[in-house]
Amino acid sequence: MRSLDALVAGDDGVAVLELSPEDSRQWLGALNDLRLAIGSRLDITAEDDTDLLYRLPDEDPRKPMVMAYLWLGGLQETLVTTLMG
């Protein structure tokens, strides 16, 4: 299954993501790969490095990439929590 195939239009026209447990595992893998790639570009080598990301000034050109990295982490955490019930 392609990851984007799980997107469907909801009643109000907003895209809804409906995932089976197997689809969820595939999405987790894709999200993890994205975070690893971004983390590598940001030179994140340890969990302690993420604390520095929160203090990055808005003028820093890495800020959009940092925000994507943090958002993907939150998305992963939400998906794992949902899978665990």
PDB file with SEQRES, HELIX, SHEET and CRYST1 records, atoms N, CA, C and O in Angstrom:
SEQRES   1 A   85  MET ARG SER LEU ASP ALA LEU VAL ALA GLY ASP ASP GLY          
SEQRES   2 A   85  VAL ALA VAL LEU GLU LEU SER PRO GLU ASP SER ARG GLN          
SEQRES   3 A   85  TRP LEU GLY ALA LEU ASN ASP LEU ARG LEU ALA ILE GLY          
SEQRES   4 A   85  SER ARG LEU ASP ILE THR ALA GLU ASP ASP THR ASP LEU          
SEQRES   5 A   85  LEU TYR ARG LEU PRO ASP GLU ASP PRO ARG LYS PRO MET          
SEQRES   6 A   85  VAL MET ALA TYR LEU TRP LEU GLY GLY LEU GLN GLU THR          
SEQRES   7 A   85  LEU VAL THR THR LEU MET GLY                                  
HELIX    1 AA1 SER A    3  ALA A    6  5                                   4    
HELIX    2 AA2 PRO A   21  ARG A   41  1                                  21    
HELIX    3 AA3 ASP A   49  TYR A   54  1                                   6    
HELIX    4 AA4 LYS A   63  MET A   84  1                                  22    
SHEET    1 AA1 2 LEU A   7  ALA A   9  0                                        
SHEET    2 AA1 2 ALA A  15  LEU A  17 -1                                        
CRYST1    1.000    1.000    1.000  90.00  90.00  90.00 P 1           1          
ATOM      1  N   MET A   1       0.833  -1.183   0.000  1.00  0.00           N  
ATOM      2  CA  MET A   1       0.000   0.000   0.000  1.00  0.00           C  
ATOM      3  C   MET A   1       0.877   1.245   0.000  1.00  0.00           C  
ATOM      4  O   MET A   1       1.832   1.344   0.770  1.00  0.00           O  
ATOM      5  N   ARG A   2       0.552   2.165  -0.848  1.00  0.00           N  
ATOM      6  CA  ARG A   2       1.221   3.462  -0.809  1.00  0.00           C  
ATOM      7  C   ARG A   2       0.656   4.256   0.353  1.00  0.00           C  
ATOM      8  O   ARG A   2      -0.549   4.213   0.603  1.00  0.00           O  
ATOM      9  N   SER A   3       1.496   4.973   1.059  1.00  0.00           N  
ATOM     10  CA  SER A   3       1.083   5.708   2.254  1.00  0.00           C  
ATOM     11  C   SER A   3      -0.039   6.693   1.973  1.00  0.00           C  
ATOM     12  O   SER A   3      -0.948   6.838   2.791  1.00  0.00           O  
ATOM     13  N   LEU A   4       0.006   7.368   0.842  1.00  0.00           N  
ATOM     14  CA  LEU A   4      -1.009   8.376   0.550  1.00  0.00           C  
ATOM     15  C   LEU A   4      -2.359   7.776   0.198  1.00  0.00           C  
ATOM     16  O   LEU A   4      -3.369   8.480   0.220  1.00  0.00           O  
ATOM     17  N   ASP A   5      -2.395   6.498  -0.125  1.00  0.00           N  
ATOM     18  CA  ASP A   5      -3.668   5.848  -0.431  1.00  0.00           C  
ATOM     19  C   ASP A   5      -4.584   5.784   0.786  1.00  0.00           C  
ATOM     20  O   ASP A   5      -5.790   5.589   0.638  1.00  0.00           O  
ATOM     21  N   ALA A   6      -4.032   5.944   1.978  1.00  0.00           N  
ATOM     22  CA  ALA A   6      -4.834   5.875   3.200  1.00  0.00           C  
ATOM     23  C   ALA A   6      -5.603   7.173   3.460  1.00  0.00           C  
ATOM     24  O   ALA A   6      -6.472   7.210   4.330  1.00  0.00           O  
ATOM     25  N   LEU A   7      -5.292   8.229   2.719  1.00  0.00           N  
ATOM     26  CA  LEU A   7      -6.007   9.495   2.883  1.00  0.00           C  
ATOM     27  C   LEU A   7      -7.347   9.427   2.179  1.00  0.00           C  
ATOM     28  O   LEU A   7      -7.425   9.053   1.009  1.00  0.00           O  
ATOM     29  N   VAL A   8      -8.396   9.786   2.889  1.00  0.00           N  
ATOM     30  CA  VAL A   8      -9.732   9.852   2.308  1.00  0.00           C  
ATOM     31  C   VAL A   8     -10.363  11.176   2.709  1.00  0.00           C  
ATOM     32  O   VAL A   8      -9.998  11.761   3.729  1.00  0.00           O  
ATOM     33  N   ALA A   9     -11.308  11.646   1.907  1.00  0.00           N  
ATOM     34  CA  ALA A   9     -12.002  12.887   2.233  1.00  0.00           C  
ATOM     35  C   ALA A   9     -13.079  12.610   3.267  1.00  0.00           C  
ATOM     36  O   ALA A   9     -13.898  11.705   3.102  1.00  0.00           O  
ATOM     37  N   GLY A  10     -13.070  13.394   4.329  1.00  0.00           N  
ATOM     38  CA  GLY A  10     -14.097  13.273   5.358  1.00  0.00           C  
ATOM     39  C   GLY A  10     -15.378  13.962   4.908  1.00  0.00           C  
ATOM     40  O   GLY A  10     -15.430  14.533   3.819  1.00  0.00           O  
ATOM     41  N   ASP A  11     -16.406  13.909   5.742  1.00  0.00           N  
ATOM     42  CA  ASP A  11     -17.694  14.508   5.399  1.00  0.00           C  
ATOM     43  C   ASP A  11     -17.603  16.005   5.156  1.00  0.00           C  
ATOM     44  O   ASP A  11     -18.337  16.556   4.337  1.00  0.00           O  
ATOM     45  N   ASP A  12     -16.687  16.666   5.881  1.00  0.00           N  
ATOM     46  CA  ASP A  12     -16.555  18.115   5.738  1.00  0.00           C  
ATOM     47  C   ASP A  12     -15.490  18.511   4.722  1.00  0.00           C  
ATOM     48  O   ASP A  12     -15.118  19.681   4.636  1.00  0.00           O  
ATOM     49  N   GLY A  13     -14.990  17.530   3.942  1.00  0.00           N  
ATOM     50  CA  GLY A  13     -13.990  17.793   2.927  1.00  0.00           C  
ATOM     51  C   GLY A  13     -12.565  17.773   3.430  1.00  0.00           C  
ATOM     52  O   GLY A  13     -11.624  17.916   2.649  1.00  0.00           O  
ATOM     53  N   VAL A  14     -12.397  17.596   4.735  1.00  0.00           N  
ATOM     54  CA  VAL A  14     -11.061  17.541   5.324  1.00  0.00           C  
ATOM     55  C   VAL A  14     -10.503  16.133   5.144  1.00  0.00           C  
ATOM     56  O   VAL A  14     -11.214  15.147   5.337  1.00  0.00           O  
ATOM     57  N   ALA A  15      -9.241  16.045   4.777  1.00  0.00           N  
ATOM     58  CA  ALA A  15      -8.615  14.733   4.581  1.00  0.00           C  
ATOM     59  C   ALA A  15      -8.515  14.006   5.915  1.00  0.00           C  
ATOM     60  O   ALA A  15      -8.122  14.588   6.926  1.00  0.00           O  
ATOM     61  N   VAL A  16      -8.869  12.744   5.904  1.00  0.00           N  
ATOM     62  CA  VAL A  16      -8.819  11.894   7.083  1.00  0.00           C  
ATOM     63  C   VAL A  16      -7.906  10.718   6.761  1.00  0.00           C  
ATOM     64  O   VAL A  16      -7.939  10.172   5.657  1.00  0.00           O  
ATOM     65  N   LEU A  17      -7.110  10.346   7.717  1.00  0.00           N  
ATOM     66  CA  LEU A  17      -6.197   9.229   7.525  1.00  0.00           C  
ATOM     67  C   LEU A  17      -6.769   8.020   8.262  1.00  0.00           C  
ATOM     68  O   LEU A  17      -6.858   8.017   9.489  1.00  0.00           O  
ATOM     69  N   GLU A  18      -7.152   7.007   7.510  1.00  0.00           N  
ATOM     70  CA  GLU A  18      -7.688   5.782   8.093  1.00  0.00           C  
ATOM     71  C   GLU A  18      -6.659   4.679   7.894  1.00  0.00           C  
ATOM     72  O   GLU A  18      -6.330   4.317   6.764  1.00  0.00           O  
ATOM     73  N   LEU A  19      -6.155   4.148   9.009  1.00  0.00           N  
ATOM     74  CA  LEU A  19      -5.068   3.174   8.938  1.00  0.00           C  
ATOM     75  C   LEU A  19      -5.410   1.870   9.634  1.00  0.00           C  
ATOM     76  O   LEU A  19      -5.977   1.865  10.726  1.00  0.00           O  
ATOM     77  N   SER A  20      -5.065   0.781   9.001  1.00  0.00           N  
ATOM     78  CA  SER A  20      -5.112  -0.524   9.659  1.00  0.00           C  
ATOM     79  C   SER A  20      -3.845  -0.632  10.503  1.00  0.00           C  
ATOM     80  O   SER A  20      -2.942   0.191  10.354  1.00  0.00           O  
ATOM     81  N   PRO A  21      -3.759  -1.619  11.379  1.00  0.00           N  
ATOM     82  CA  PRO A  21      -2.511  -1.795  12.141  1.00  0.00           C  
ATOM     83  C   PRO A  21      -1.282  -1.951  11.240  1.00  0.00           C  
ATOM     84  O   PRO A  21      -0.221  -1.410  11.549  1.00  0.00           O  
ATOM     85  N   GLU A  22      -1.415  -2.679  10.139  1.00  0.00           N  
ATOM     86  CA  GLU A  22      -0.284  -2.843   9.222  1.00  0.00           C  
ATOM     87  C   GLU A  22       0.072  -1.522   8.544  1.00  0.00           C  
ATOM     88  O   GLU A  22       1.248  -1.186   8.404  1.00  0.00           O  
ATOM     89  N   ASP A  23      -0.954  -0.773   8.122  1.00  0.00           N  
ATOM     90  CA  ASP A  23      -0.709   0.547   7.533  1.00  0.00           C  
ATOM     91  C   ASP A  23      -0.003   1.452   8.531  1.00  0.00           C  
ATOM     92  O   ASP A  23       0.890   2.216   8.164  1.00  0.00           O  
ATOM     93  N   SER A  24      -0.403   1.364   9.790  1.00  0.00           N  
ATOM     94  CA  SER A  24       0.207   2.186  10.842  1.00  0.00           C  
ATOM     95  C   SER A  24       1.691   1.884  10.974  1.00  0.00           C  
ATOM     96  O   SER A  24       2.500   2.800  11.126  1.00  0.00           O  
ATOM     97  N   ARG A  25       2.051   0.620  10.916  1.00  0.00           N  
ATOM     98  CA  ARG A  25       3.466   0.249  10.999  1.00  0.00           C  
ATOM     99  C   ARG A  25       4.241   0.798   9.804  1.00  0.00           C  
ATOM    100  O   ARG A  25       5.383   1.234   9.945  1.00  0.00           O  
ATOM    101  N   GLN A  26       3.623   0.772   8.640  1.00  0.00           N  
ATOM    102  CA  GLN A  26       4.282   1.329   7.457  1.00  0.00           C  
ATOM    103  C   GLN A  26       4.477   2.841   7.605  1.00  0.00           C  
ATOM    104  O   GLN A  26       5.536   3.372   7.273  1.00  0.00           O  
ATOM    105  N   TRP A  27       3.454   3.522   8.103  1.00  0.00           N  
ATOM    106  CA  TRP A  27       3.565   4.958   8.328  1.00  0.00           C  
ATOM    107  C   TRP A  27       4.644   5.257   9.365  1.00  0.00           C  
ATOM    108  O   TRP A  27       5.415   6.204   9.205  1.00  0.00           O  
ATOM    109  N   LEU A  28       4.699   4.455  10.424  1.00  0.00           N  
ATOM    110  CA  LEU A  28       5.738   4.672  11.436  1.00  0.00           C  
ATOM    111  C   LEU A  28       7.129   4.538  10.826  1.00  0.00           C  
ATOM    112  O   LEU A  28       8.030   5.308  11.156  1.00  0.00           O  
ATOM    113  N   GLY A  29       7.303   3.581   9.956  1.00  0.00           N  
ATOM    114  CA  GLY A  29       8.591   3.416   9.282  1.00  0.00           C  
ATOM    115  C   GLY A  29       8.928   4.616   8.421  1.00  0.00           C  
ATOM    116  O   GLY A  29      10.065   5.089   8.419  1.00  0.00           O  
ATOM    117  N   ALA A  30       7.941   5.106   7.688  1.00  0.00           N  
ATOM    118  CA  ALA A  30       8.168   6.271   6.820  1.00  0.00           C  
ATOM    119  C   ALA A  30       8.475   7.522   7.647  1.00  0.00           C  
ATOM    120  O   ALA A  30       9.381   8.286   7.312  1.00  0.00           O  
ATOM    121  N   LEU A  31       7.724   7.726   8.722  1.00  0.00           N  
ATOM    122  CA  LEU A  31       7.970   8.879   9.598  1.00  0.00           C  
ATOM    123  C   LEU A  31       9.350   8.794  10.230  1.00  0.00           C  
ATOM    124  O   LEU A  31      10.054   9.797  10.345  1.00  0.00           O  
ATOM    125  N   ASN A  32       9.731   7.596  10.635  1.00  0.00           N  
ATOM    126  CA  ASN A  32      11.050   7.405  11.225  1.00  0.00           C  
ATOM    127  C   ASN A  32      12.147   7.727  10.212  1.00  0.00           C  
ATOM    128  O   ASN A  32      13.130   8.389  10.546  1.00  0.00           O  
ATOM    129  N   ASP A  33      11.979   7.259   8.984  1.00  0.00           N  
ATOM    130  CA  ASP A  33      12.971   7.548   7.945  1.00  0.00           C  
ATOM    131  C   ASP A  33      13.093   9.047   7.704  1.00  0.00           C  
ATOM    132  O   ASP A  33      14.199   9.567   7.558  1.00  0.00           O  
ATOM    133  N   LEU A  34      11.963   9.739   7.662  1.00  0.00           N  
ATOM    134  CA  LEU A  34      11.992  11.191   7.469  1.00  0.00           C  
ATOM    135  C   LEU A  34      12.721  11.888   8.611  1.00  0.00           C  
ATOM    136  O   LEU A  34      13.551  12.768   8.383  1.00  0.00           O  
ATOM    137  N   ARG A  35      12.401  11.484   9.851  1.00  0.00           N  
ATOM    138  CA  ARG A  35      13.064  12.100  11.009  1.00  0.00           C  
ATOM    139  C   ARG A  35      14.557  11.817  11.013  1.00  0.00           C  
ATOM    140  O   ARG A  35      15.352  12.693  11.352  1.00  0.00           O  
ATOM    141  N   LEU A  36      14.945  10.607  10.642  1.00  0.00           N  
ATOM    142  CA  LEU A  36      16.373  10.288  10.587  1.00  0.00           C  
ATOM    143  C   LEU A  36      17.085  11.146   9.549  1.00  0.00           C  
ATOM    144  O   LEU A  36      18.185  11.641   9.798  1.00  0.00           O  
ATOM    145  N   ALA A  37      16.470  11.322   8.401  1.00  0.00           N  
ATOM    146  CA  ALA A  37      17.080  12.136   7.352  1.00  0.00           C  
ATOM    147  C   ALA A  37      17.217  13.593   7.799  1.00  0.00           C  
ATOM    148  O   ALA A  37      18.269  14.206   7.618  1.00  0.00           O  
ATOM    149  N   ILE A  38      16.152  14.139   8.380  1.00  0.00           N  
ATOM    150  CA  ILE A  38      16.206  15.519   8.853  1.00  0.00           C  
ATOM    151  C   ILE A  38      17.185  15.648  10.010  1.00  0.00           C  
ATOM    152  O   ILE A  38      17.962  16.602  10.062  1.00  0.00           O  
ATOM    153  N   GLY A  39      17.155  14.695  10.939  1.00  0.00           N  
ATOM    154  CA  GLY A  39      18.079  14.720  12.071  1.00  0.00           C  
ATOM    155  C   GLY A  39      19.528  14.687  11.624  1.00  0.00           C  
ATOM    156  O   GLY A  39      20.385  15.338  12.221  1.00  0.00           O  
ATOM    157  N   SER A  40      19.795  13.938  10.588  1.00  0.00           N  
ATOM    158  CA  SER A  40      21.143  13.877  10.038  1.00  0.00           C  
ATOM    159  C   SER A  40      21.552  15.234   9.463  1.00  0.00           C  
ATOM    160  O   SER A  40      22.672  15.698   9.678  1.00  0.00           O  
ATOM    161  N   ARG A  41      20.645  15.855   8.740  1.00  0.00           N  
ATOM    162  CA  ARG A  41      20.935  17.185   8.168  1.00  0.00           C  
ATOM    163  C   ARG A  41      21.140  18.226   9.253  1.00  0.00           C  
ATOM    164  O   ARG A  41      21.894  19.182   9.071  1.00  0.00           O  
ATOM    165  N   LEU A  42      20.457  18.037  10.401  1.00  0.00           N  
ATOM    166  CA  LEU A  42      20.590  18.979  11.520  1.00  0.00           C  
ATOM    167  C   LEU A  42      21.737  18.599  12.458  1.00  0.00           C  
ATOM    168  O   LEU A  42      21.969  19.280  13.457  1.00  0.00           O  
ATOM    169  N   ASP A  43      22.452  17.521  12.146  1.00  0.00           N  
ATOM    170  CA  ASP A  43      23.556  17.018  12.979  1.00  0.00           C  
ATOM    171  C   ASP A  43      23.104  16.641  14.388  1.00  0.00           C  
ATOM    172  O   ASP A  43      23.817  16.885  15.361  1.00  0.00           O  
ATOM    173  N   ILE A  44      21.923  16.049  14.490  1.00  0.00           N  
ATOM    174  CA  ILE A  44      21.433  15.567  15.776  1.00  0.00           C  
ATOM    175  C   ILE A  44      22.021  14.184  15.994  1.00  0.00           C  
ATOM    176  O   ILE A  44      21.787  13.263  15.212  1.00  0.00           O  
ATOM    177  N   THR A  45      22.787  14.053  17.069  1.00  0.00           N  
ATOM    178  CA  THR A  45      23.444  12.773  17.334  1.00  0.00           C  
ATOM    179  C   THR A  45      22.985  12.139  18.634  1.00  0.00           C  
ATOM    180  O   THR A  45      23.259  10.964  18.875  1.00  0.00           O  
ATOM    181  N   ALA A  46      22.291  12.895  19.478  1.00  0.00           N  
ATOM    182  CA  ALA A  46      21.843  12.362  20.768  1.00  0.00           C  
ATOM    183  C   ALA A  46      20.524  13.030  21.146  1.00  0.00           C  
ATOM    184  O   ALA A  46      20.195  14.103  20.640  1.00  0.00           O  
ATOM    185  N   GLU A  47      19.783  12.394  22.029  1.00  0.00           N  
ATOM    186  CA  GLU A  47      18.505  12.939  22.481  1.00  0.00           C  
ATOM    187  C   GLU A  47      18.678  14.318  23.107  1.00  0.00           C  
ATOM    188  O   GLU A  47      17.783  15.158  23.016  1.00  0.00           O  
ATOM    189  N   ASP A  48      19.827  14.557  23.744  1.00  0.00           N  
ATOM    190  CA  ASP A  48      20.077  15.859  24.363  1.00  0.00           C  
ATOM    191  C   ASP A  48      20.129  16.974  23.331  1.00  0.00           C  
ATOM    192  O   ASP A  48      19.844  18.128  23.651  1.00  0.00           O  
ATOM    193  N   ASP A  49      20.485  16.647  22.109  1.00  0.00           N  
ATOM    194  CA  ASP A  49      20.557  17.657  21.054  1.00  0.00           C  
ATOM    195  C   ASP A  49      19.197  18.276  20.767  1.00  0.00           C  
ATOM    196  O   ASP A  49      19.126  19.428  20.339  1.00  0.00           O  
ATOM    197  N   THR A  50      18.119  17.538  20.992  1.00  0.00           N  
ATOM    198  CA  THR A  50      16.790  18.068  20.683  1.00  0.00           C  
ATOM    199  C   THR A  50      16.432  19.225  21.611  1.00  0.00           C  
ATOM    200  O   THR A  50      15.648  20.089  21.219  1.00  0.00           O  
ATOM    201  N   ASP A  51      16.974  19.273  22.816  1.00  0.00           N  
ATOM    202  CA  ASP A  51      16.718  20.409  23.714  1.00  0.00           C  
ATOM    203  C   ASP A  51      17.202  21.707  23.088  1.00  0.00           C  
ATOM    204  O   ASP A  51      16.574  22.752  23.257  1.00  0.00           O  
ATOM    205  N   LEU A  52      18.310  21.646  22.370  1.00  0.00           N  
ATOM    206  CA  LEU A  52      18.847  22.834  21.719  1.00  0.00           C  
ATOM    207  C   LEU A  52      17.931  23.323  20.603  1.00  0.00           C  
ATOM    208  O   LEU A  52      17.882  24.517  20.307  1.00  0.00           O  
ATOM    209  N   LEU A  53      17.211  22.400  19.992  1.00  0.00           N  
ATOM    210  CA  LEU A  53      16.327  22.776  18.889  1.00  0.00           C  
ATOM    211  C   LEU A  53      15.215  23.710  19.343  1.00  0.00           C  
ATOM    212  O   LEU A  53      14.806  24.599  18.597  1.00  0.00           O  
ATOM    213  N   TYR A  54      14.725  23.512  20.563  1.00  0.00           N  
ATOM    214  CA  TYR A  54      13.643  24.347  21.078  1.00  0.00           C  
ATOM    215  C   TYR A  54      14.107  25.781  21.313  1.00  0.00           C  
ATOM    216  O   TYR A  54      13.286  26.698  21.328  1.00  0.00           O  
ATOM    217  N   ARG A  55      15.401  25.985  21.496  1.00  0.00           N  
ATOM    218  CA  ARG A  55      15.934  27.320  21.776  1.00  0.00           C  
ATOM    219  C   ARG A  55      16.511  27.987  20.531  1.00  0.00           C  
ATOM    220  O   ARG A  55      17.097  29.066  20.625  1.00  0.00           O  
ATOM    221  N   LEU A  56      16.357  27.374  19.394  1.00  0.00           N  
ATOM    222  CA  LEU A  56      16.890  27.918  18.158  1.00  0.00           C  
ATOM    223  C   LEU A  56      16.132  29.200  17.805  1.00  0.00           C  
ATOM    224  O   LEU A  56      14.902  29.191  17.768  1.00  0.00           O  
ATOM    225  N   PRO A  57      16.843  30.304  17.544  1.00  0.00           N  
ATOM    226  CA  PRO A  57      16.143  31.559  17.214  1.00  0.00           C  
ATOM    227  C   PRO A  57      15.374  31.444  15.898  1.00  0.00           C  
ATOM    228  O   PRO A  57      15.757  30.689  15.005  1.00  0.00           O  
ATOM    229  N   ASP A  58      14.300  32.194  15.798  1.00  0.00           N  
ATOM    230  CA  ASP A  58      13.461  32.150  14.598  1.00  0.00           C  
ATOM    231  C   ASP A  58      14.219  32.561  13.342  1.00  0.00           C  
ATOM    232  O   ASP A  58      13.851  32.153  12.241  1.00  0.00           O  
ATOM    233  N   GLU A  59      15.270  33.362  13.490  1.00  0.00           N  
ATOM    234  CA  GLU A  59      16.034  33.837  12.333  1.00  0.00           C  
ATOM    235  C   GLU A  59      16.953  32.763  11.760  1.00  0.00           C  
ATOM    236  O   GLU A  59      17.454  32.908  10.645  1.00  0.00           O  
ATOM    237  N   ASP A  60      17.176  31.696  12.507  1.00  0.00           N  
ATOM    238  CA  ASP A  60      18.086  30.635  12.060  1.00  0.00           C  
ATOM    239  C   ASP A  60      17.496  29.959  10.823  1.00  0.00           C  
ATOM    240  O   ASP A  60      16.330  29.567  10.841  1.00  0.00           O  
ATOM    241  N   PRO A  61      18.273  29.816   9.755  1.00  0.00           N  
ATOM    242  CA  PRO A  61      17.739  29.202   8.520  1.00  0.00           C  
ATOM    243  C   PRO A  61      17.345  27.734   8.698  1.00  0.00           C  
ATOM    244  O   PRO A  61      16.629  27.187   7.858  1.00  0.00           O  
ATOM    245  N   ARG A  62      17.799  27.089   9.774  1.00  0.00           N  
ATOM    246  CA  ARG A  62      17.420  25.692  10.025  1.00  0.00           C  
ATOM    247  C   ARG A  62      16.063  25.561  10.700  1.00  0.00           C  
ATOM    248  O   ARG A  62      15.539  24.454  10.823  1.00  0.00           O  
ATOM    249  N   LYS A  63      15.488  26.674  11.139  1.00  0.00           N  
ATOM    250  CA  LYS A  63      14.248  26.643  11.918  1.00  0.00           C  
ATOM    251  C   LYS A  63      13.105  25.870  11.233  1.00  0.00           C  
ATOM    252  O   LYS A  63      12.462  25.062  11.903  1.00  0.00           O  
ATOM    253  N   PRO A  64      12.817  26.075   9.928  1.00  0.00           N  
ATOM    254  CA  PRO A  64      11.738  25.296   9.307  1.00  0.00           C  
ATOM    255  C   PRO A  64      11.998  23.787   9.355  1.00  0.00           C  
ATOM    256  O   PRO A  64      11.075  23.001   9.572  1.00  0.00           O  
ATOM    257  N   MET A  65      13.247  23.391   9.154  1.00  0.00           N  
ATOM    258  CA  MET A  65      13.582  21.971   9.205  1.00  0.00           C  
ATOM    259  C   MET A  65      13.421  21.436  10.632  1.00  0.00           C  
ATOM    260  O   MET A  65      12.973  20.307  10.834  1.00  0.00           O  
ATOM    261  N   VAL A  66      13.789  22.254  11.610  1.00  0.00           N  
ATOM    262  CA  VAL A  66      13.631  21.875  13.018  1.00  0.00           C  
ATOM    263  C   VAL A  66      12.156  21.685  13.340  1.00  0.00           C  
ATOM    264  O   VAL A  66      11.784  20.717  14.004  1.00  0.00           O  
ATOM    265  N   MET A  67      11.316  22.602  12.874  1.00  0.00           N  
ATOM    266  CA  MET A  67       9.881  22.497  13.145  1.00  0.00           C  
ATOM    267  C   MET A  67       9.299  21.227  12.512  1.00  0.00           C  
ATOM    268  O   MET A  67       8.453  20.565  13.113  1.00  0.00           O  
ATOM    269  N   ALA A  68       9.751  20.891  11.305  1.00  0.00           N  
ATOM    270  CA  ALA A  68       9.297  19.654  10.659  1.00  0.00           C  
ATOM    271  C   ALA A  68       9.752  18.447  11.469  1.00  0.00           C  
ATOM    272  O   ALA A  68       8.981  17.506  11.658  1.00  0.00           O  
ATOM    273  N   TYR A  69      10.989  18.459  11.948  1.00  0.00           N  
ATOM    274  CA  TYR A  69      11.544  17.366  12.745  1.00  0.00           C  
ATOM    275  C   TYR A  69      10.718  17.157  14.022  1.00  0.00           C  
ATOM    276  O   TYR A  69      10.368  16.029  14.368  1.00  0.00           O  
ATOM    277  N   LEU A  70      10.418  18.241  14.703  1.00  0.00           N  
ATOM    278  CA  LEU A  70       9.643  18.150  15.949  1.00  0.00           C  
ATOM    279  C   LEU A  70       8.204  17.717  15.676  1.00  0.00           C  
ATOM    280  O   LEU A  70       7.645  16.919  16.429  1.00  0.00           O  
ATOM    281  N   TRP A  71       7.605  18.233  14.613  1.00  0.00           N  
ATOM    282  CA  TRP A  71       6.234  17.859  14.267  1.00  0.00           C  
ATOM    283  C   TRP A  71       6.141  16.376  13.929  1.00  0.00           C  
ATOM    284  O   TRP A  71       5.213  15.693  14.364  1.00  0.00           O  
ATOM    285  N   LEU A  72       7.106  15.878  13.151  1.00  0.00           N  
ATOM    286  CA  LEU A  72       7.112  14.456  12.812  1.00  0.00           C  
ATOM    287  C   LEU A  72       7.258  13.594  14.060  1.00  0.00           C  
ATOM    288  O   LEU A  72       6.653  12.526  14.150  1.00  0.00           O  
ATOM    289  N   GLY A  73       8.056  14.050  15.021  1.00  0.00           N  
ATOM    290  CA  GLY A  73       8.197  13.319  16.284  1.00  0.00           C  
ATOM    291  C   GLY A  73       6.881  13.248  17.036  1.00  0.00           C  
ATOM    292  O   GLY A  73       6.526  12.202  17.577  1.00  0.00           O  
ATOM    293  N   GLY A  74       6.156  14.363  17.070  1.00  0.00           N  
ATOM    294  CA  GLY A  74       4.844  14.370  17.717  1.00  0.00           C  
ATOM    295  C   GLY A  74       3.862  13.465  17.008  1.00  0.00           C  
ATOM    296  O   GLY A  74       3.063  12.780  17.647  1.00  0.00           O  
ATOM    297  N   LEU A  75       3.919  13.459  15.692  1.00  0.00           N  
ATOM    298  CA  LEU A  75       3.048  12.590  14.900  1.00  0.00           C  
ATOM    299  C   LEU A  75       3.356  11.120  15.177  1.00  0.00           C  
ATOM    300  O   LEU A  75       2.445  10.304  15.324  1.00  0.00           O  
ATOM    301  N   GLN A  76       4.641  10.789  15.248  1.00  0.00           N  
ATOM    302  CA  GLN A  76       5.043   9.415  15.581  1.00  0.00           C  
ATOM    303  C   GLN A  76       4.520   9.025  16.950  1.00  0.00           C  
ATOM    304  O   GLN A  76       3.972   7.937  17.125  1.00  0.00           O  
ATOM    305  N   GLU A  77       4.688   9.908  17.918  1.00  0.00           N  
ATOM    306  CA  GLU A  77       4.251   9.603  19.283  1.00  0.00           C  
ATOM    307  C   GLU A  77       2.752   9.377  19.342  1.00  0.00           C  
ATOM    308  O   GLU A  77       2.285   8.472  20.033  1.00  0.00           O  
ATOM    309  N   THR A  78       1.994  10.192  18.621  1.00  0.00           N  
ATOM    310  CA  THR A  78       0.528  10.033  18.582  1.00  0.00           C  
ATOM    311  C   THR A  78       0.152   8.695  17.960  1.00  0.00           C  
ATOM    312  O   THR A  78      -0.745   8.014  18.458  1.00  0.00           O  
ATOM    313  N   LEU A  79       0.817   8.314  16.893  1.00  0.00           N  
ATOM    314  CA  LEU A  79       0.508   7.061  16.218  1.00  0.00           C  
ATOM    315  C   LEU A  79       0.850   5.872  17.108  1.00  0.00           C  
ATOM    316  O   LEU A  79       0.077   4.916  17.177  1.00  0.00           O  
ATOM    317  N   VAL A  80       1.987   5.912  17.785  1.00  0.00           N  
ATOM    318  CA  VAL A  80       2.375   4.820  18.687  1.00  0.00           C  
ATOM    319  C   VAL A  80       1.372   4.717  19.839  1.00  0.00           C  
ATOM    320  O   VAL A  80       0.952   3.617  20.198  1.00  0.00           O  
ATOM    321  N   THR A  81       0.992   5.846  20.411  1.00  0.00           N  
ATOM    322  CA  THR A  81       0.018   5.847  21.517  1.00  0.00           C  
ATOM    323  C   THR A  81      -1.309   5.260  21.068  1.00  0.00           C  
ATOM    324  O   THR A  81      -1.935   4.499  21.805  1.00  0.00           O  
ATOM    325  N   THR A  82      -1.738   5.608  19.870  1.00  0.00           N  
ATOM    326  CA  THR A  82      -3.001   5.083  19.327  1.00  0.00           C  
ATOM    327  C   THR A  82      -2.906   3.563  19.124  1.00  0.00           C  
ATOM    328  O   THR A  82      -3.847   2.831  19.431  1.00  0.00           O  
ATOM    329  N   LEU A  83      -1.785   3.108  18.614  1.00  0.00           N  
ATOM    330  CA  LEU A  83      -1.609   1.668  18.390  1.00  0.00           C  
ATOM    331  C   LEU A  83      -1.598   0.876  19.694  1.00  0.00           C  
ATOM    332  O   LEU A  83      -2.058  -0.265  19.746  1.00  0.00           O  
ATOM    333  N   MET A  84      -1.070   1.495  20.737  1.00  0.00           N  
ATOM    334  CA  MET A  84      -0.985   0.810  22.028  1.00  0.00           C  
ATOM    335  C   MET A  84      -2.328   0.769  22.747  1.00  0.00           C  
ATOM    336  O   MET A  84      -2.492   0.050  23.733  1.00  0.00           O  
ATOM    337  N   GLY A  85      -3.285   1.546  22.249  1.00  0.00           N  
ATOM    338  CA  GLY A  85      -4.627   1.522  22.794  1.00  0.00           C  
ATOM    339  C   GLY A  85      -4.751   2.371  23.989  1.00  0.00           C  
ATOM    340  O   GLY A  85      -5.830   2.460  24.574  1.00  0.00           O  
TER     341      GLY A  85                                                      
END                                                                             
